[in-house]
Amino acid sequence: MANQRKRLRDLGIKVGDLPTGLLNAITDVPGLEVGHCTVVEETPSVLRTGVTAILPLGKEKLWSHGVFAGSSVFNGYGEMTGRGWLEEAGQLSSPILLTSYYGIGAVHRGINQLCDDKDTHSGTHPIVAETWDGWLSDPNAFALTTDHVAKAMDDTHSGPVDEGCVGGGTGMVCHDFKSGIGTSSRQVSVLGETYTVGVLVQANYGDRKDFRINGVSVGEQIPGSEVPVPDRKRVPHVEDGSIIIVVATDAPLSSKQCDRLARRATLGLGRTGGYGHNGSGDYVIAFSTGNILKLREEGMHEDLKIIPEKDINMIFHGVVEATEEAIVNSLCKATTTTGYKGRVVHELPLERLTSMLT
Protein backbone atom coordinates (compact mmCIF):
# COMPACT_ATOMS: atom_id res chain seq x y z
CA MET A 1 0.00 0.00 0.00
CA ALA A 2 1.38 3.39 -1.01
CA ASN A 3 2.33 5.84 1.73
CA GLN A 4 -0.42 8.48 1.75
CA ARG A 5 1.33 10.88 4.10
CA LYS A 6 2.48 14.16 2.60
CA ARG A 7 5.88 15.73 2.23
CA LEU A 8 6.50 19.15 3.73
CA ARG A 9 5.90 21.11 0.51
CA ASP A 10 2.70 19.16 -0.13
CA LEU A 11 1.46 20.76 3.10
CA GLY A 12 2.16 24.22 1.67
CA ILE A 13 5.29 24.74 3.77
CA LYS A 14 8.58 25.85 2.19
CA VAL A 15 12.09 25.77 3.61
CA GLY A 16 14.40 28.51 2.38
CA ASP A 17 14.30 30.58 -0.79
CA LEU A 18 16.03 28.49 -3.46
CA PRO A 19 14.02 26.47 -6.01
CA THR A 20 13.93 22.69 -5.73
CA GLY A 21 14.69 20.24 -8.50
CA LEU A 22 11.84 18.59 -10.40
CA LEU A 23 11.43 15.78 -7.84
CA ASN A 24 12.76 17.66 -4.81
CA ALA A 25 14.97 14.62 -4.24
CA ILE A 26 18.59 13.53 -4.38
CA THR A 27 17.76 11.81 -7.68
CA ASP A 28 17.41 15.23 -9.29
CA VAL A 29 21.17 14.88 -9.69
CA PRO A 30 21.39 13.17 -13.12
CA GLY A 31 22.46 9.53 -13.15
CA LEU A 32 22.08 8.95 -9.42
CA GLU A 33 20.00 5.98 -8.27
CA VAL A 34 18.46 5.02 -4.90
CA GLY A 35 16.96 1.73 -3.74
CA HIS A 36 15.65 0.18 -0.54
CA CYS A 37 15.16 -3.19 1.08
CA THR A 38 12.67 -2.90 3.93
CA VAL A 39 12.56 -5.71 6.51
CA VAL A 40 9.39 -5.90 8.62
CA GLU A 41 8.85 -9.25 10.35
CA GLU A 42 7.07 -10.49 13.47
CA THR A 43 8.58 -13.98 13.85
CA PRO A 44 10.91 -15.47 14.89
CA SER A 45 12.12 -11.96 15.79
CA VAL A 46 10.41 -8.59 15.64
CA LEU A 47 12.29 -6.72 12.92
CA ARG A 48 11.96 -3.12 11.77
CA THR A 49 15.17 -2.67 9.83
CA GLY A 50 16.61 -2.62 6.31
CA VAL A 51 19.13 -1.31 3.81
CA THR A 52 19.19 1.78 1.59
CA ALA A 53 21.56 1.93 -1.39
CA ILE A 54 22.74 5.07 -3.20
CA LEU A 55 24.64 4.69 -6.48
CA PRO A 56 26.32 8.01 -7.37
CA LEU A 57 26.58 7.17 -11.09
CA GLY A 58 23.97 4.42 -11.36
CA LYS A 59 24.45 0.72 -12.01
CA GLU A 60 26.23 1.06 -15.35
CA LYS A 61 29.26 2.90 -13.95
CA LEU A 62 29.45 1.13 -10.60
CA TRP A 63 33.04 0.22 -9.59
CA SER A 64 34.54 1.22 -12.98
CA HIS A 65 34.03 4.98 -12.66
CA GLY A 66 34.46 7.33 -9.75
CA VAL A 67 33.68 10.81 -8.51
CA PHE A 68 35.37 13.33 -6.25
CA ALA A 69 34.07 13.04 -2.70
CA GLY A 70 34.59 14.22 0.84
CA SER A 71 33.12 13.78 4.28
CA SER A 72 32.62 15.36 7.67
CA VAL A 73 31.96 14.09 11.18
CA PHE A 74 29.96 16.42 13.42
CA ASN A 75 30.08 14.00 16.37
CA GLY A 76 31.73 10.63 16.02
CA TYR A 77 29.67 8.21 18.10
CA GLY A 78 29.00 5.97 15.09
CA GLU A 79 30.56 4.08 12.22
CA MET A 80 31.11 4.61 8.49
CA THR A 81 33.25 2.05 6.69
CA GLY A 82 35.47 3.16 3.82
CA ARG A 83 35.89 6.69 5.11
CA GLY A 84 39.64 6.29 5.62
CA TRP A 85 40.28 5.72 1.91
CA LEU A 86 37.70 8.33 0.96
CA GLU A 87 39.65 10.91 2.95
CA GLU A 88 42.99 9.68 1.61
CA ALA A 89 42.12 9.61 -2.09
CA GLY A 90 39.21 12.04 -2.24
CA GLN A 91 37.41 9.64 -4.59
CA LEU A 92 34.35 7.41 -4.43
CA SER A 93 33.57 4.52 -6.78
CA SER A 94 31.43 2.29 -4.57
CA PRO A 95 27.80 2.32 -3.50
CA ILE A 96 26.80 4.14 -0.33
CA LEU A 97 24.79 1.85 1.92
CA LEU A 98 22.75 2.95 4.93
CA THR A 99 21.60 0.46 7.53
CA SER A 100 21.30 -0.43 11.21
CA TYR A 101 24.15 -0.43 13.71
CA TYR A 102 23.57 -4.18 14.05
CA GLY A 103 23.74 -4.71 10.29
CA ILE A 104 26.85 -2.78 9.30
CA GLY A 105 29.11 -5.85 9.22
CA ALA A 106 26.63 -7.98 7.28
CA VAL A 107 25.97 -5.20 4.77
CA HIS A 108 29.69 -4.60 4.23
CA ARG A 109 30.22 -8.31 3.67
CA GLY A 110 27.16 -8.48 1.45
CA ILE A 111 28.21 -5.76 -0.98
CA ASN A 112 31.60 -7.42 -1.38
CA GLN A 113 30.01 -10.82 -1.96
CA LEU A 114 27.75 -9.37 -4.65
CA CYS A 115 30.73 -8.41 -6.81
CA ASP A 116 31.75 -11.70 -8.44
CA ASP A 117 34.85 -10.27 -10.10
CA LYS A 118 36.91 -9.06 -7.16
CA ASP A 119 39.39 -7.37 -9.50
CA THR A 120 36.58 -5.11 -10.66
CA HIS A 121 36.41 -3.31 -7.35
CA SER A 122 39.96 -3.73 -6.12
CA GLY A 123 41.22 -0.47 -4.70
CA THR A 124 37.78 0.60 -3.48
CA HIS A 125 36.27 0.44 -0.04
CA PRO A 126 32.47 0.37 0.14
CA ILE A 127 30.83 3.08 2.22
CA VAL A 128 28.47 1.57 4.79
CA ALA A 129 27.01 3.89 7.43
CA GLU A 130 24.70 3.15 10.34
CA THR A 131 22.25 4.51 12.85
CA TRP A 132 20.75 2.54 15.76
CA ASP A 133 17.30 0.95 15.30
CA GLY A 134 17.34 -1.28 18.40
CA TRP A 135 14.39 0.48 20.02
CA LEU A 136 11.95 -0.87 17.43
CA SER A 137 13.90 -3.82 15.97
CA ASP A 138 15.24 -6.78 17.98
CA PRO A 139 18.93 -5.94 18.49
CA ASN A 140 19.79 -9.56 19.18
CA ALA A 141 18.46 -10.91 15.87
CA PHE A 142 21.36 -9.79 13.63
CA ALA A 143 18.94 -10.44 10.81
CA LEU A 144 20.41 -8.63 7.81
CA THR A 145 22.09 -10.74 5.12
CA THR A 146 23.62 -10.50 1.67
CA ASP A 147 20.14 -11.12 0.23
CA HIS A 148 18.89 -7.90 1.77
CA VAL A 149 21.82 -5.98 0.29
CA ALA A 150 21.09 -7.56 -3.10
CA LYS A 151 17.44 -6.50 -2.91
CA ALA A 152 18.39 -2.91 -2.11
CA MET A 153 20.88 -2.86 -4.97
CA ASP A 154 18.37 -4.41 -7.38
CA ASP A 155 15.81 -1.79 -6.37
CA THR A 156 18.05 1.18 -7.22
CA HIS A 157 16.52 3.50 -9.78
CA SER A 158 16.30 7.13 -10.78
CA GLY A 159 13.07 9.05 -10.28
CA PRO A 160 11.04 9.52 -7.08
CA VAL A 161 12.56 8.23 -3.83
CA ASP A 162 10.48 6.39 -1.24
CA GLU A 163 10.70 8.12 2.13
CA GLY A 164 9.79 7.48 5.74
CA CYS A 165 9.79 3.93 7.15
CA VAL A 166 11.75 2.33 4.33
CA GLY A 167 15.18 0.75 3.88
CA GLY A 168 17.74 1.68 6.48
CA GLY A 169 15.24 4.13 7.97
CA THR A 170 12.60 1.52 8.84
CA GLY A 171 13.28 1.53 12.58
CA MET A 172 14.49 5.09 13.13
CA VAL A 173 13.23 7.78 15.52
CA CYS A 174 13.89 11.53 15.23
CA HIS A 175 12.96 14.20 17.78
CA ASP A 176 10.80 11.57 19.52
CA PHE A 177 8.63 11.04 16.41
CA LYS A 178 8.81 8.20 13.90
CA SER A 179 11.23 9.05 11.13
CA GLY A 180 13.38 7.27 8.56
CA ILE A 181 14.60 8.25 5.10
CA GLY A 182 14.06 11.76 3.76
CA THR A 183 15.29 13.68 0.74
CA SER A 184 15.23 17.12 -0.86
CA SER A 185 17.10 19.14 -3.50
CA ARG A 186 17.92 22.67 -4.56
CA GLN A 187 18.87 24.28 -7.85
CA VAL A 188 21.59 26.91 -7.77
CA SER A 189 23.09 29.20 -10.37
CA VAL A 190 26.87 29.50 -10.58
CA LEU A 191 28.70 31.42 -13.32
CA GLY A 192 25.69 31.20 -15.62
CA GLU A 193 25.21 27.45 -15.13
CA THR A 194 22.40 25.78 -13.17
CA TYR A 195 23.40 22.94 -10.86
CA THR A 196 21.52 20.65 -8.49
CA VAL A 197 22.36 19.92 -4.87
CA GLY A 198 20.53 16.87 -3.53
CA VAL A 199 20.42 15.46 0.00
CA LEU A 200 19.24 12.15 1.45
CA VAL A 201 19.17 11.53 5.20
CA GLN A 202 18.65 8.64 7.58
CA ALA A 203 17.48 10.55 10.65
CA ASN A 204 17.61 9.06 14.14
CA TYR A 205 18.47 11.81 16.63
CA GLY A 206 17.17 14.55 18.87
CA ASP A 207 14.78 15.53 21.65
CA ARG A 208 11.26 16.73 20.90
CA LYS A 209 11.75 20.02 22.74
CA ASP A 210 14.55 20.94 20.32
CA PHE A 211 12.65 20.25 17.07
CA ARG A 212 12.34 23.31 14.84
CA ILE A 213 11.17 24.05 11.31
CA ASN A 214 11.92 27.45 9.76
CA GLY A 215 12.92 28.65 13.23
CA VAL A 216 9.56 27.74 14.78
CA SER A 217 9.72 25.61 17.95
CA VAL A 218 7.46 22.85 16.63
CA GLY A 219 8.43 20.21 19.18
CA GLU A 220 7.58 22.35 22.21
CA GLN A 221 4.06 22.82 20.84
CA ILE A 222 3.36 19.07 20.62
CA PRO A 223 3.57 17.83 24.23
CA GLY A 224 3.73 14.21 25.29
CA SER A 225 0.13 14.46 26.48
CA GLU A 226 -0.86 14.99 22.83
CA VAL A 227 1.59 12.64 21.12
CA PRO A 228 3.35 10.22 23.51
CA VAL A 229 7.14 10.43 23.75
CA PRO A 230 9.01 7.10 23.56
CA ASP A 231 10.84 6.42 26.84
CA ARG A 232 14.18 5.76 25.17
CA LYS A 233 16.28 7.30 27.94
CA ARG A 234 16.33 3.93 29.70
CA VAL A 235 18.99 2.87 27.19
CA PRO A 236 22.33 4.77 27.53
CA HIS A 237 23.06 7.22 24.68
CA VAL A 238 19.91 6.25 22.76
CA GLU A 239 18.33 9.63 23.45
CA ASP A 240 21.27 11.29 21.68
CA GLY A 241 20.74 9.35 18.43
CA SER A 242 22.50 9.74 15.09
CA ILE A 243 22.06 10.88 11.51
CA ILE A 244 23.64 10.01 8.17
CA ILE A 245 23.54 12.78 5.56
CA VAL A 246 24.38 12.01 1.92
CA VAL A 247 24.98 15.06 -0.29
CA ALA A 248 25.19 14.87 -4.08
CA THR A 249 25.72 17.57 -6.67
CA ASP A 250 26.40 17.79 -10.38
CA ALA A 251 28.38 20.97 -9.82
CA PRO A 252 32.04 20.24 -10.65
CA LEU A 253 33.76 20.25 -7.28
CA SER A 254 37.14 19.02 -6.08
CA SER A 255 37.42 16.57 -3.21
CA LYS A 256 38.42 19.44 -0.90
CA GLN A 257 35.34 21.36 -1.95
CA CYS A 258 33.25 18.25 -1.22
CA ASP A 259 34.69 18.28 2.31
CA ARG A 260 33.56 21.87 2.64
CA LEU A 261 30.11 21.03 1.31
CA ALA A 262 29.78 18.17 3.79
CA ARG A 263 30.55 20.49 6.69
CA ARG A 264 27.82 22.92 5.62
CA ALA A 265 25.21 20.16 5.71
CA THR A 266 25.47 20.14 9.50
CA LEU A 267 24.08 23.69 9.49
CA GLY A 268 20.84 22.25 8.13
CA LEU A 269 20.95 19.67 10.90
CA GLY A 270 21.35 22.46 13.45
CA ARG A 271 18.40 24.36 12.00
CA THR A 272 16.11 21.43 12.85
CA GLY A 273 17.44 21.09 16.40
CA GLY A 274 20.34 18.68 16.04
CA TYR A 275 23.17 19.71 18.35
CA GLY A 276 25.71 16.92 17.93
CA HIS A 277 25.22 15.45 21.39
CA ASN A 278 27.97 13.41 23.02
CA GLY A 279 26.31 10.09 22.13
CA SER A 280 25.32 11.08 18.60
CA GLY A 281 26.89 9.71 15.42
CA ASP A 282 26.52 12.50 12.86
CA TYR A 283 28.25 11.60 9.58
CA VAL A 284 28.12 13.39 6.24
CA ILE A 285 29.39 12.19 2.88
CA ALA A 286 29.34 14.56 -0.10
CA PHE A 287 30.24 13.87 -3.72
CA SER A 288 30.24 15.62 -7.07
CA THR A 289 29.27 13.99 -10.37
CA GLY A 290 30.54 17.04 -12.26
CA ASN A 291 33.72 15.12 -13.16
CA ILE A 292 33.41 11.40 -13.91
CA LEU A 293 36.71 9.61 -13.35
CA LYS A 294 37.58 6.60 -15.52
CA LEU A 295 39.32 4.44 -12.95
CA ARG A 296 40.13 1.43 -15.13
CA GLU A 297 41.89 3.20 -18.00
CA GLU A 298 45.69 3.23 -17.90
CA GLY A 299 48.08 6.01 -18.84
CA MET A 300 45.66 8.87 -19.28
CA HIS A 301 45.25 12.34 -17.83
CA GLU A 302 41.87 13.59 -16.68
CA ASP A 303 40.55 16.87 -18.07
CA LEU A 304 38.79 18.41 -15.08
CA LYS A 305 36.42 21.29 -14.52
CA ILE A 306 36.34 22.87 -11.06
CA ILE A 307 34.25 25.77 -9.75
CA PRO A 308 36.42 28.56 -8.29
CA GLU A 309 36.30 28.84 -4.51
CA LYS A 310 35.00 32.40 -4.65
CA ASP A 311 31.93 31.28 -6.59
CA ILE A 312 30.87 28.34 -4.40
CA ASN A 313 28.64 30.15 -1.90
CA MET A 314 25.27 29.37 -3.50
CA ILE A 315 26.09 25.66 -3.42
CA PHE A 316 26.63 26.03 0.33
CA HIS A 317 23.25 27.74 0.62
CA GLY A 318 21.63 24.91 -1.31
CA VAL A 319 22.98 22.13 0.89
CA VAL A 320 21.83 23.82 4.10
CA GLU A 321 18.28 24.27 2.82
CA ALA A 322 18.08 20.78 1.31
CA THR A 323 19.39 19.13 4.48
CA GLU A 324 16.82 20.83 6.69
CA GLU A 325 13.97 19.88 4.36
CA ALA A 326 15.19 16.31 3.89
CA ILE A 327 15.16 15.80 7.66
CA VAL A 328 11.63 17.16 7.94
CA ASN A 329 10.48 14.99 5.02
CA SER A 330 11.81 11.93 6.85
CA LEU A 331 9.36 12.78 9.62
CA CYS A 332 6.45 13.85 7.44
CA LYS A 333 6.47 10.60 5.46
CA ALA A 334 7.02 8.21 8.38
CA THR A 335 4.07 6.40 9.96
CA THR A 336 3.32 5.31 13.52
CA THR A 337 5.21 2.07 14.16
CA THR A 338 4.85 -0.69 16.75
CA GLY A 339 7.95 -2.83 17.12
CA TYR A 340 10.18 -4.76 19.48
CA LYS A 341 8.68 -5.41 22.95
CA GLY A 342 5.47 -3.70 21.79
CA ARG A 343 7.13 -0.29 21.77
CA VAL A 344 5.26 2.37 19.82
CA VAL A 345 6.73 5.45 18.16
CA HIS A 346 4.12 7.89 16.88
CA GLU A 347 4.14 9.82 13.64
CA LEU A 348 4.44 13.59 13.44
CA PRO A 349 0.86 14.99 13.35
CA LEU A 350 0.72 16.78 10.01
CA GLU A 351 -2.47 18.74 10.71
CA ARG A 352 -0.87 20.27 13.79
CA LEU A 353 2.25 21.01 11.78
CA THR A 354 0.22 22.81 9.13
CA SER A 355 -1.64 24.87 11.73
CA MET A 356 1.66 26.06 13.20
CA LEU A 357 3.48 26.90 9.98
CA THR A 358 0.88 28.16 7.48
N, C-alpha and C positions, 0 to 999 in steps of 0.2 A: 504494500500500500504506500502510495506516494506521501511524502511529508507535506502536510497542508499548512504548516506554520510559515509565517512570512519573515523575509529578511528585513533589515532595518529600513531600507529605502522603500520597500513595499508598504511600510507603515507611514510613509510621508516624512521620514526623518533623515536628514542629510548630515554627514560628518565632513567638515572642511569646505573648501571652496573649489577645489580642482575637479574637473570632469572625470567620471569613471570610464573604463573601457566598455565595450559592448555588453559583456557578460558581468561586469563588475566582479571579476574573478582572476585568479592567478593565470588561468588559461587564456586570458587576453594577450599574454605574451606568446607570439606565434611559435608553433612547434612544440610547446610544452604540453605534457599529458599528466593526468592525475587519475589514480584508481584506488579503490578500497576493497578490503575484505573485512566484513563485519561478522563477529562471532558472538551470537546470543544463544546460550544453551542453559537448560535447567538441570539436566542430569548427564553424567554422574556428578558434575560440578556446576555450580552457578557461574556462568561466564558472561561478562559484558566487556569484551575486549576486541582487538583486531589489529589490522595493519593498513596504513595508507602509504601509497607509493607515488613519488613525483619524479618524472623523467624530464630533465631540463631540455633535451632535444628530441624527445619522443623515442619510440622503439627502434626506428631505423638507424639512428646514430648512437645507440647505447653502446658503451665501452670503446667504440672506435673513434669517437670524436669527443672533444672536451670543450669546456668554457672556463673563463676566468671566474674565480670565486674567492670569497672571504668569509669570515665568521666573527662572532663576538659572543662573549659570555658576560651576562649582567650579574648573575650570581651562580656559582658553580656546583650547587648541590644536585648533580645529575650526571648524565652520561651521553656522549655523542661519539660513536666510533668513527674512525677515519679523519678526525679533525686534525690530528698531528700532521699527516701528509698534506691535507688541504692548506694548512698554514705554511708548510714548508715550500710547496710548489705553487700555491696560488691557483691551482687548477682542479676542476671537477669533471670526471667522466663516468661516474657511477650513478645509479638511482639514489634518491634520498628516501629513506623509509622511516615512518613514524609509527611507534608502537607503545606497548606497556613496558614499564620497568622490568616486569617479570618475563618479558618476551624478547628483550634486546639480544640475548645470546642466540636464541633460536632463529630470530629473523636474520641476524648476521650470517649464521651458518646457512640458512635457507637461500639467501641471495647468491652466495658462493656456489651452493650445490646446483642452482638453476643454470649456471653457465657451464655447459658441457666442455667447451674448449677453454681450458684454464689459461692458455696463452693469450686468449682474446682480451682478458682483463688483467693480465699481469701488469704490475706497476700502478694499479688502482686500489683504493681502499674504500669499500662501500660506506656511505654515511647512514648510520642507523641511530636515531635519537628517540628518547623515551620520556614519558611522564607516567606518574603512578596511578593505576586504576584499581588498587586493592580495596577501596571502600565498597565498590559495587561488583567487583569480579573476584572470585576466589583466588587469593594470592598463592595458595598452595597447589593449585592445579597445574601450573606451568604448561598451559594447554596449546600454545602456539607452535606450529610446525612449518616445515618447508611448503606443505600444501597451501597453507594460508598465505604465505609470501607469494606463491605462484598465482593464486587467485587475485591478489591485489595487483600484481604485475600484468596479468591477463586483462584486468579491468581497466587499465590505463587508457585514457582517451582525451582528446581535446574537447572543447565545448563546455557546457555547464558542469559545475562541480557539486556533488552531493555534500551537504553540510549537516552539522548537528551530531547526532548519535550514530556515527558511521566510522568505519575503519579504526585507526588508532584512537580516535576520539570517543569510541562507544561508551567507555566507562568513566569519562572525565567530568570534573566538577569545577566551576569557576565562580568566584564571588558567592559561594554557597547556593548557586543555582546549577541545574544540569547544563552542561556545555558539550564541547566536542571539537569538531573541525569547523573552521570558518574561513572565508576568503573575501578579498576585495581587491580593487585595482584603481589606479589613477593614470590619466594621460597628462604628459607634461611636454612643454615646448622648449627645446634647447637649440639655439643657433639655427632656427628656421626648420628644424626637424621635430616631428612628434614621436615621442617614445611612450612606452607603457611600463609602469611599475606595478607588479602584482605581488600580493602577500597571501600566504596560507598559514593558519595557526592551528596548533593543537593546544587548547587552553585548559589549564588545570590548576589555577592559583587563586589566591585572594580572599579577603573577608568581605562580607556583604556591605558593611558600613563604609568601605572604601570605594565601592563601585560607582563610577561616574560615566556619563555620556555627554559630550559637548560641555563639560564643566558642571553639569547638573548632578547633584548628589542623589542618584537614583536609588542606590542601595539603602540609604537611611530612610527613604520614604516607603520601603516595603518591609515592614517589621516581621519578625518571626511569628507573631500572632496571625499575620495574614498569609504568609507563605513560610512554612516551617524551615528552620535552618538545620542541616545535617550536623549531628554532634560528632564531628570528625576530630575534635581536639583530644579525644581519648587516645589517639594514635600519635606518637611523637613526630613532629615536623609535618604531619599531613595537612595541618591548617595552612602552612606556608605555600605548599603546592609548587607547580612548575608550569612552564610554557615553552613550546618550540615554535619559532617563527621562521618561516621560509620566505625569502624575498627573491623575486625574479624580475629582471628587466631586459628589454632588448636594446637599451641604450648601451653604446660601446664603452665599457668601463674596464679599467685595469684591475688586477687582483687587490691592489692597495685601495683603490676606490670602492671595491666591493666590501672591504673591511669597514670603510667609513660608512657605507650605506647600512651595513648590518648594525653598527652602533646607533644610528639614528632610529632604527626600528624600535628600540627600547623607549624612545620618547612617546611613541604611540601606546606602548604598554603602560607607561606612567600616566598617560591621560585617562586611562580607564580605571586606574587605582591599583596598578601593580608596582610595588615598591622594592622588589628584589630582596625579600626577606631572607634571613639567615638559612632557612631550610628550603629555599626555592631553587630549582634548577631552570634557569632562564637562558636558553641557547638560541642564537640566531645564525642562520646560514644565508648568505646572499650570493647570487651569481648573475652574470651578464651573458646573454646569448648574442650580443652585438658583434663578437668575434668568435667564429667556430673554428676550433683548433683540430687539425687532422693529425691525430696522435700516432697513427700507424704508418705514415709516410716517412721515408728516410731521406736525409740530405736535402731538406728544403727549408727556406726561410718563410716565416709567416708575415704577410702584409697586414698590419693592424691599424685599426682606427680607434682613437681614444679621445673622449671628451676632455677638454682642458679643465683643470681644477677650478678655475675661476667661474666656470659656467655650469657647475654641477648643482647649484643650490636648489633648483626646482625639483630635481630628482630626490633630494633630501626631504623637501616638503611632501612629495608624493608618497614616500614610504611611511612617513609619520601618520598621514591621514589614512592610508590603506591599512596600516596595522591596527589602528584604533577601530576602524569599521569591521575588519575581519574578526577581531575578538568579539565585538558585539554580535555579529552574525552567527558566531559559534553558539551564542546563548539564545538568540532569537529562533534559530532552527532546531534546537535541541528540545526533546520531549521528556516529560516526567518519567523517571526510570526507577523500577524496583529491582534490586539485585541481591547480592550476597548477604546472607543472614536477614533477609527481608528488609534491608535498608532502602529507604526511599529518598531520592533527590528530586526536588520539584523544578519544573520549568519556570523560566522567567515569564511573568504574566504580561502579555503583550498589550492588552487593553490598558492596564495601568501605565505601562511605558508610554503609550501614545498620549494618554491624558497628561502626563508630566512634560512631554517634549514637543507637543504640537499645539 
